[in-house]
Amino acid sequence: MVVARNRDTQLRTLTRRALWGHIATALALGLAGGLLFNWLGAPLPWMLGPMILNTIAAVLNAPIRPPIRVRPYVVVVIGVMLGAGFKPEVISQAGDWVLSFTFLGLYLAVSCVLVVPFYRRFGGFDTVTAYFAGMPGGLNEMILIGRDFGGDDARIALAHAARIVIVVSLIAVWFRLVAGYDLGDRSQFGVAFSDIPALDLAVLLACGVVGFYLGPLLRLPAPTLIGPMLVSAVAHLAGLASNPPPSELVLVAQLILGTIIGCRFVGSKARDIGHALLLSLGATLIMLTVTVVFAVLFHELFGQTTEQVLLAYSPGGLAAMSLVALAMNAEVAYVASHHVVRITMVILVAPLVFRWLQARAARK
């Protein structure tokens, strides 16, 4: 059975009351995870805590369901937050990022050449499934495109869900424990609601609403995230706003986002989840090794720090990796723009390359 279809079927068979109860359980676990990880001083506690506790609950087949319907509205908050990081002095450097974007394409090619055979050999995946499981693109896009080409979308879904969980966890832990960055309870994730002028609040709200509808209209990847990010960037560059979204909203957004990521394994068997996590750990370590090599070798060429290139090239989710960048006080515009370009490259180029490979194999 296909993971996504299994999940949809299970959700339809639940009564409305039971479904709300399962969602409430997932959010309660998310809150408990955030409080626990914050108390422990863990990195990104309000995202990693909910994510890890709900992943464990999914493995144990606990009665949880993701609050998936609120996700588009939650990522709007993150999008507006990211847009606030686009300042005039940052944009003036955008021309210097061309080389970094070019090498990003090379990085994706090298990663895929290594990871796709890994899934073929060690995962026993067919060619289509291995190809789209190994592409570091958006989870939903890779599932849909892989399914259209005849791949096993259950395996593709598990591979990408596991990749995001592992990348975010490893990157956050690395920067906290090894590099010594403080990624704990970060007050700089926004400004307190009471400290933001009413006019700024109105502009931020307008950025979210306009971006929410503009993203799908322009057919942007991750539209409800990138749309608000672009509108917010324009508003902040134009001086219409000078504050990010309220910190209270950003904290809630992290909690819900972490809960949803952890719940991606709902509907899968524990054995399948374990196998996917183990396979994805190997594939992710390959990708991260390539990321580190590019960051160490080329960061000076790009005019960036090793840490910023590492964040920009890491194959995690756009929202999640941008939150790590925010926690580190890194150049969010640089990191976020590279993840947007990565997702766009994979969505546009991966199907074309696969068709070319198919045609080439047919001629032999």
Buried (B, 14 or more C-beta within 10 A) or exposed (E): EBBBEBBEEBBEEBEEEEBEBBBEBBBBBBBEBBBBBBEEEBBBBBBBBBBBBBBBBBBEBBEBBBBBEBBBEBBBBBBBBBBBBBBEEBEEEEEEBEEBBEBBEEBBEBBBEBBBEBBBEEBEBBBBBBBBBBBBBBBEBBBBBBBEBEBBBBBBBBBBBBBBBBBBBBBBBBBBEEEEBEBBBBEEBBBEEEEBEEEBBEBBEBBBEBBBBBBEEEEBBBBBBBBBBBBBBBBBBEEBBBBBBBBBBBBBBBBBBBBBBBBBBBBBBEEBBEBBBEBBBBBBEBBBEBBBEBBEEBBEEBEBBBBBBBBBBBBBBBBBBBBBBBBBEBBBBBBBBBBBBBBBBBBEBBBEBBEEEEEEEEEE
